[in-house]
Amino acid sequence: MRSAKIVIIGGGVAGASAAYHLALGGETDVILLERGPVQGTGSTGRATGGVREQFGTAINIRMSMYSIDFLKNCDFHTGYDPKGYLFFATEQPVLDLLKRNAQTQAELGVEGIEILDQDEIKHRVPGMNCEDIIGGTFGPRDGFIDPVAVMRGFSKLATDKGVKFELGRTVVRINVSAGRVESVSTDEGDIGCDAVVVCTGAWTKGLAATAGVEIPVEPLRRQIVWARCNEVLPANLPMVIDAASGFHFRPAIDFWEPSANKVPTRDVLLAYPDRDESTSFNTQYDPAFGEKVYELARGRAKFLYESTPVATKCRAGLYENTPDHHAILCGCEVDGLYFSTGFSGHGVMHSPASGRAISEIIMDGKASFLDVSCLSLARFAQGELLTETGYI
């Protein structure tokens, strides 16, 4: 039986970041196993590609602050484009919540968060109906990234340092003996190891169960409409979000064909958290979802409502939801078994922070650059769940 000191399961952006940060810390006897023939075909390549500091909890804000600094300054292409996130409110309690979150963000060191009135929002988003909007917030460091480029950047630097990536390799079981990790079983045999890092997103629960560990991560389909407007989109259009309904839109970017993004775009992504969705692994796009989105767009912006869906580019992916919509970054009762999962829609944007955190937990016993102890698995049993008011 062949072996490695550490096995990472899952080759999306979370696994790639873990591999990179382990290698950066000197741990290169690492094998990353990805079941797909190509990296990024799970949740990473289906993401919206946003990044923001505008969260409600301290841990999410701090992870975003660290990650944005990394994405802005790292040595590989990330596609970081600080066009901003604009949250708007049509009701006073929602606006009050946005203002409280902005105060929390400022207290933690987030710079430049603006409180906007209706006229300022009209100026930021030409063509949007703002008659019912009473205000909002704007984060100038928020914006867009390329999830596939980020994943590939982490992966290349990890492999350059000696980490082995094996594609088309499915892990079917994590083997435990005397309370600690012993090996993983794949469709091509066992691999002995001292540690396993599970970065399998929505598929974590079933794999963790093979090691006797209960992980409260559930899959939930999230769908995105890719549409083409009649005219070029307003210049510098940010991510625009109705803070009450979660309906949002942004300029569309093709992560798999970067050359397609070199001309002014008429293409836009539209989405919202469909309350009718139930837990499932369904990743098929449903055209009926588009009808719901266009009903939300009808009264919000003519340029959105009159756009035409591009059927071949509409897509669906999976959120990996935990009960409190916060990540799980920790070890567990099985020695040598670690989890970087449960990001609840924020895995791409938080991947720099999550990869560094889990690597430090493995190598040093805890994350020293940022206290992530509130993201331990124990919080669910202890009733110490977090509350994120900025979940979309």
C-alpha positions in Angstrom: 0.0 0.0 0.0 1.4 3.4 -1.0 1.3 6.2 1.5 1.6 9.9 2.1 1.7 12.0 5.3 -1.4 13.9 4.5 -4.3 13.1 2.1 -6.6 15.9 0.9 -9.9 14.8 -0.4 -11.4 17.3 -2.9 -9.7 19.3 -5.5 -11.9 22.4 -5.7 -10.7 25.7 -4.4 -10.9 24.7 -0.7 -8.7 21.6 -1.2 -6.3 23.5 -3.5 -5.9 26.2 -1.0 -5.2 23.7 1.8 -2.6 22.0 -0.4 -0.9 25.3 -1.2 -0.8 26.4 2.4 0.5 23.1 3.7 3.3 23.2 1.1 4.0 26.8 2.0 4.5 25.6 5.6 6.9 22.8 4.5 4.4 19.9 4.3 4.9 18.5 0.8 4.4 14.8 1.5 0.8 15.4 0.4 -1.6 13.8 -2.1 -4.7 15.6 -3.2 -7.4 13.3 -4.6 -10.1 14.8 -6.9 -12.9 12.5 -8.2 -13.5 14.5 -11.4 -11.3 14.3 -14.5 -10.9 18.1 -14.3 -10.6 20.3 -11.2 -13.4 22.8 -10.5 -16.3 20.9 -12.0 -18.1 20.6 -8.6 -19.1 23.8 -6.8 -16.0 25.9 -7.6 -16.6 26.4 -11.3 -20.3 27.0 -10.8 -19.9 29.8 -8.3 -21.0 33.4 -8.9 -17.5 34.7 -8.3 -18.1 37.4 -5.7 -16.1 38.5 -2.7 -17.2 40.8 0.1 -16.4 42.2 3.5 -20.1 43.0 4.1 -21.0 40.3 6.5 -22.6 40.4 9.9 -20.4 38.2 12.1 -16.9 39.0 13.1 -15.4 35.7 11.9 -16.8 36.1 8.4 -15.7 39.7 8.2 -12.2 38.8 9.3 -11.9 35.9 6.9 -13.0 38.2 4.1 -10.6 41.0 5.1 -7.7 38.5 5.1 -8.8 36.8 1.8 -9.3 40.1 -0.1 -5.8 41.2 0.9 -4.5 37.9 -0.3 -6.4 37.9 -3.6 -5.4 41.5 -4.3 -1.7 40.9 -3.6 -0.8 37.3 -4.4 1.6 36.1 -7.1 -1.0 34.6 -9.4 -4.0 35.8 -11.3 -7.2 35.9 -9.3 -9.4 38.2 -11.4 -9.9 40.4 -8.4 -12.0 43.4 -9.6 -13.2 45.7 -6.8 -16.4 46.8 -8.4 -18.1 46.7 -5.0 -21.2 45.1 -3.5 -24.3 47.3 -3.2 -26.9 46.1 -0.8 -30.2 48.0 -0.9 -33.2 48.1 1.4 -36.9 48.9 0.8 -37.9 48.7 4.4 -36.6 50.5 7.4 -35.8 47.4 9.6 -33.6 46.0 6.8 -31.8 49.3 6.3 -31.2 49.5 10.1 -29.7 46.0 9.9 -27.4 47.0 7.1 -26.3 50.1 9.1 -25.6 47.9 12.2 -23.6 45.5 10.1 -21.6 48.5 8.5 -20.8 49.7 12.0 -19.6 46.2 13.0 -17.5 46.0 9.8 -15.9 49.4 10.6 -15.1 48.5 14.2 -13.3 45.4 12.9 -11.2 47.5 10.5 -13.1 47.3 7.2 -12.4 50.6 5.3 -14.7 52.7 3.2 -18.1 51.2 3.8 -20.6 53.8 2.6 -24.2 54.4 3.7 -26.2 55.4 0.6 -29.4 57.2 0.1 -31.8 56.7 -2.8 -30.2 59.3 -5.0 -26.7 57.8 -4.6 -28.0 54.3 -5.4 -29.7 55.7 -8.6 -26.3 57.1 -9.6 -24.4 53.9 -8.9 -26.9 51.7 -10.8 -28.3 53.6 -13.8 -31.5 52.2 -15.1 -32.6 50.6 -11.9 -36.0 51.5 -10.4 -35.3 53.0 -7.0 -38.7 54.4 -6.2 -39.2 52.0 -3.3 -35.6 51.9 -2.2 -34.9 53.9 1.0 -31.1 53.4 1.2 -28.3 50.9 1.3 -24.6 50.2 1.8 -21.6 49.9 -0.5 -18.3 48.2 0.0 -15.6 49.5 -2.2 -13.2 46.5 -1.6 -15.9 44.0 -2.4 -16.2 42.8 -6.0 -15.5 39.9 -8.2 -12.9 37.2 -8.6 -12.4 34.3 -11.0 -12.9 31.1 -8.9 -11.3 28.8 -11.5 -8.2 31.0 -11.7 -7.9 31.1 -8.0 -8.1 27.3 -7.8 -5.6 26.9 -10.5 -3.2 29.4 -8.9 -3.3 27.5 -5.6 -2.9 24.2 -7.4 0.1 25.2 -9.5 2.1 26.6 -6.6 1.3 23.5 -4.5 2.4 21.1 -7.3 5.5 23.3 -7.9 6.5 22.6 -4.3 5.9 18.9 -4.6 2.3 18.2 -3.7 0.8 15.4 -5.9 -2.6 16.0 -7.5 -4.5 12.9 -8.7 -7.6 13.5 -10.8 -10.3 10.9 -11.5 -9.7 9.3 -8.1 -12.8 8.7 -5.9 -12.4 8.2 -2.2 -15.1 5.8 -0.9 -14.0 5.5 2.7 -11.9 7.0 5.4 -10.4 4.1 7.5 -9.9 4.6 11.2 -8.1 2.3 13.7 -7.9 2.8 17.5 -9.4 6.3 17.2 -7.1 7.7 14.5 -6.9 7.9 10.8 -5.1 5.0 9.2 -5.8 5.3 5.4 -8.3 6.2 2.7 -9.9 3.7 0.3 -10.2 4.8 -3.3 -11.6 3.2 -6.4 -8.0 2.2 -7.2 -6.9 0.9 -3.8 -5.9 2.2 -0.3 -3.5 5.0 0.6 -2.0 5.0 4.0 -1.7 8.4 5.8 -1.3 10.2 9.1 -3.9 12.8 8.4 -6.9 13.4 6.1 -8.3 16.8 5.2 -11.9 16.6 3.9 -12.7 19.4 1.4 -15.6 17.8 -0.3 -18.2 20.5 0.2 -21.8 19.4 -0.2 -20.6 15.7 -0.3 -18.9 15.9 3.1 -21.6 14.3 5.3 -21.6 10.9 3.6 -17.8 10.6 3.5 -17.4 11.7 7.2 -19.9 9.0 8.2 -17.5 6.3 6.9 -15.1 7.5 9.7 -17.9 7.5 12.3 -18.1 11.3 12.4 -21.4 13.2 12.0 -21.0 16.4 10.0 -24.1 18.7 9.7 -23.6 19.7 6.1 -26.5 19.5 3.7 -26.5 20.1 -0.1 -28.8 22.8 -1.5 -29.2 23.7 -5.2 -28.5 27.3 -6.2 -29.3 28.4 -9.7 -28.1 31.2 -11.8 -29.6 32.8 -14.9 -27.1 34.0 -17.5 -28.9 36.6 -19.7 -28.0 39.0 -22.5 -29.2 42.6 -22.3 -30.2 44.7 -25.3 -27.5 47.2 -24.5 -24.0 47.2 -22.9 -24.3 47.1 -19.1 -23.7 50.3 -17.1 -20.0 51.0 -16.6 -18.6 49.8 -13.3 -21.8 47.9 -12.4 -21.3 46.4 -8.9 -22.9 43.3 -7.4 -26.4 44.6 -6.6 -28.4 42.8 -3.9 -31.9 43.3 -2.5 -31.0 42.7 1.2 -34.6 41.5 2.0 -35.2 39.0 -0.8 -31.7 38.1 -1.8 -32.4 38.9 -5.5 -29.1 40.0 -7.0 -27.4 40.6 -10.3 -23.9 41.3 -11.6 -22.0 41.5 -14.9 -21.4 37.9 -16.3 -17.9 36.6 -16.6 -17.0 33.3 -18.2 -14.5 31.6 -15.9 -13.7 28.8 -18.3 -13.1 31.0 -21.4 -11.3 34.1 -20.3 -10.9 35.4 -23.8 -14.7 35.9 -24.0 -14.4 38.6 -21.3 -12.3 41.1 -23.3 -15.2 43.1 -24.8 -17.8 45.3 -23.0 -20.4 42.9 -21.8 -24.1 42.9 -22.3 -24.3 39.7 -20.3 -25.6 39.6 -16.7 -26.1 37.0 -14.0 -29.3 37.0 -12.1 -30.1 34.9 -9.1 -31.9 34.7 -5.7 -32.2 32.1 -2.9 -35.3 30.1 -3.9 -37.2 29.3 -0.7 -38.9 26.4 -2.5 -35.6 24.5 -2.8 -35.1 21.5 -0.5 -32.0 19.5 0.4 -30.8 17.5 -2.6 -27.8 16.9 -4.9 -29.7 18.1 -7.9 -27.4 20.3 -10.1 -29.7 20.5 -13.1 -30.8 24.0 -14.1 -34.6 24.3 -14.1 -36.0 26.9 -16.6 -38.9 27.5 -14.2 -36.4 29.1 -11.9 -35.7 31.7 -14.6 -39.4 32.6 -14.6 -39.2 33.4 -10.9 -36.1 35.5 -11.4 -37.7 37.5 -14.2 -40.7 38.3 -12.0 -38.3 39.8 -9.4 -36.5 41.7 -12.2 -39.8 43.0 -13.7 -40.2 45.9 -11.3 -36.5 46.4 -10.6 -34.8 47.2 -13.9 -36.1 47.3 -17.5 -32.7 46.3 -18.8 -32.8 43.2 -16.7 -36.4 42.3 -17.5 -36.0 42.8 -21.2 -32.8 40.6 -21.3 -32.8 37.2 -23.0 -31.7 34.1 -21.1 -28.7 32.3 -22.7 -29.9 28.7 -22.1 -26.5 27.1 -22.6 -24.9 29.3 -19.9 -27.6 29.1 -17.2 -26.3 26.8 -14.5 -26.9 25.3 -11.1 -24.5 24.3 -8.3 -24.6 23.3 -4.7 -24.3 25.2 -1.5 -22.8 23.2 1.3 -25.0 24.5 4.2 -24.4 24.1 7.9 -27.2 24.9 10.4 -25.7 28.4 11.1 -24.4 29.1 7.6 -20.8 29.2 8.8 -17.9 27.0 7.8 -16.4 24.1 9.7 -12.7 24.4 10.1 -11.3 22.0 12.6 -10.2 18.5 13.6 -12.5 16.2 15.4 -12.7 13.2 17.8 -10.8 11.1 15.3 -7.1 11.9 15.5 -5.7 13.1 12.2 -9.1 13.8 10.6 -9.7 17.5 9.6 -12.5 19.3 7.9 -12.5 22.4 5.7 -16.1 22.5 4.6 -19.6 23.8 5.1 -18.9 27.3 3.7 -22.6 27.9 2.9 -21.9 29.8 -0.4 -18.7 31.5 0.8 -16.1 28.9 0.0 -14.5 30.6 -3.0 -14.2 34.0 -1.4 -12.9 32.7 1.9 -10.5 30.1 0.4 -7.3 32.0 1.2 -8.3 32.2 4.9 -9.7 28.7 5.1 -6.6 27.1 3.5 -4.2 28.9 5.8 -6.4 28.2 8.9 -6.7 24.4 8.3 -3.0 24.1 7.4 -2.0 25.8 10.7 -4.5 23.6 12.6 -2.9 20.5 11.1 0.7 21.6 11.6 0.5 23.6 14.8 -2.7 22.5 16.5 -4.4 25.9 16.0 -4.7 28.7 13.5 -2.4 31.5 14.8 -3.1 34.2 12.1 -6.8 34.3 12.9 -8.8 32.7 15.8 -11.2 30.3 14.0 -12.1 28.3 17.1 -15.7 29.4 16.8 -15.9 27.4 13.6 -15.2 24.1 15.4 -17.5 21.1 15.0 -18.2 21.2 18.7 -20.4 24.3 18.4 -23.3 22.3 17.1 -23.4 19.9 20.1 -22.8 22.8 22.5 -25.5 25.0 21.1 -23.0 27.8 20.2 -24.3 28.5 16.7 -23.4 31.7 15.0 -25.9 34.1 13.4 -25.1 35.6 10.0 -27.5 38.2 8.9 -25.6 38.7 5.6 -26.3 35.2 4.3 -27.6 35.3 0.7 
